Amino acid sequence: MEPKQIREGYLVKRGSMFNTWKPMWVVLLEDGVEFYKKKSDNSPKGMIPLKGSILTSPCQDFGKRMFVFKITTTKQQDHFFQAAFLEERDAWVRDIKKAIKCIEGGQKFARKSTRRSIRLPETIDLGALYLSMKDTEKGVKELNLEKDKKIFNHCFTGNCVIDWLVSNKSVRNRQEGLVIASSLLNEGYLQPAGDLSKYMVDGTAENPFLDNPDAFYYFPDSGFFCEENSSDDDVILKEEFRGVIIKQGCLLKQGHRRKNWKVRKFILREDPAYLHYYDPAGGEDPLGTIRLRGCVVTSVESSPDGKKSDEENLFEIITADEVHYFLQAATPKERTEWIKAIQTAFRTGK
């Protein structure tokens, strides 16, 4: 009997020989993790058995690389994967951990309700807490803060986080809030911004989070950036990054010159409405920018040359300057979600 497929999608994997990071199509099965060079490949490039394996998340072995997790097999082989954003990493980690546990207990993998039991108020679900903190109406308010002639965009202070935890009855007092906020920081749900908060993270304190109005933090997917003595050109350039991120993930993109398809990480922002795409294997600067104001987005059933395409789940963005971008999602559902999100962004954004 074939093992059940639990989850699939693009992740960036570190090579075992040359230590390079490359996007792979990854499939989680009940007994292992398969990875393919392309989604359309019939046979995997490799397979990681989960029996007896150990999962480490977050994995902070690579400095600036965020959303990395590690699988260590019984043969002490380390396999490193990087997700596109925090929620994606947590979803993979949650399912892999459960698959390992099911193997150990001789059970079949089955999803249970994510509803938390009210009988265990002392158990904190950091993932759920993080989502509540990011709520645009009831969560922690993101601000533009100034300190030492620098402007920190899309961030908040340490004492505001503790205030929010206490007022929402997530903790009983500020000391308990400090412990929870430090856990959020250690797990990558919060990031330090500014010298003071970064100094504490690099130190040896048991609770590195600061309940302090001068300590700045930000959500990893918030679009945070810091301005220092910016020129007018810098301000114009960074205007496109001021929008709130409403969707992100990996898609296949067709090149304009060679017409070849490559995996790219896309980040969609609204107000102003921009779609940036990056090399998923690394690099903080985008490879390109699609301005969405006045654009048209639609699903397509044929390739750019007009012929019936063997590729599935294609969609096209035509900008106001009549530049055509052809993208491919992994599933029909994902294509629909991207089209709706892009339409929302250019209708509500500038």
C-alpha positions, 0 to 999 in steps of 0.5 A: 500500500502506497504511503499517504501524501500529507503535504506538498509545495515549494521549499528551498533545500540546502545541498548535501555536497555543495552546500548551495540552496535551491528551490525544490518541490517537496512532498511529505509522506507518512514515512518520509520526505521526498524532494524533486527538482521540478514538480513535473518530475516522475521520480524524486531526487532524494528521500528522507526517512522519518523513522527515528528522525529529529526535527529542529525548528527554528534552525538558526545555523545560517545567520540571516536565513529565516524560516529554516528547519532541520531534519536529522536522520538516524544516520546523523545526516542533516537536511535543511529546508527554508520556507517562504514565510513563517506560517508556511514553515510552521505548517510543515513543521507541525505535520512533520512532527506529527508524522514522526510521532505517528511512526513511533506510535505505530499510528496512521496520520490523521488531522485533528481539530485545531481548536484549543482546549479551554481546560489547559489555559496554562498552555500557550500556543505561540502560533495562534498567539502570533496570528492574534498579535498580527490582527489588523484591528485587534492586534499590536499596532505597527508604527513608524518610530524614530530613534537616533536619526533613523526611522523604523517602519512597520515596528512596535516597542517592547512595552507595547507588546507586554501591554497587549499581552496583559490587556488581552488576558494572554498572560496574568502579569508583566513578568509572565508576559516577558517570558512569553514575549521572549519565547516568541522572539526565540521562535522567530515570531518577533524580530529585533529592530535597533541596537538595544533589542539586538544587543539583548538578543545577542546576549546570554539573558534568559529572557532576551525580550525587553519591556522597554519603550526604547526597544523596537521589534517587528513581525518577520513578514511585515515589510519592516525597513529602516531609513537613515539619512535617506535621499529623495531617490531612496524615499521614492524607491522605498515607497513601493515597500511601504504597503502591507503584505497581504499574500506571499509564496512561491510560484513559477515565473516565465522569463521574458527573454529565454522563456524558461520557467523558474521558481520565484518567491512572490510578495504581494503588497497593497496600498501601494499595490506592488508584486515583488519577486525574489530568488527563493534561495536567498537575497534581500533585494527583489529580482523584479517589481510588478506595479499593479495599478491599472493592471489586468490579471486573468487565468490562461489555458494556453502558453504565451505563443498561443498554443495549447499548454501542457502546463497547468494553473497558468495565469497572466498579469498585464501591467498598465505599460502592457508588459505581460507576466506569465505565472504558474501556481501549483494547484487550481485553488492556489491560482484562484487565491493569487488572482483574487488577492492581486485583484483586491490589491490593485482595486484598493491600493494606489 
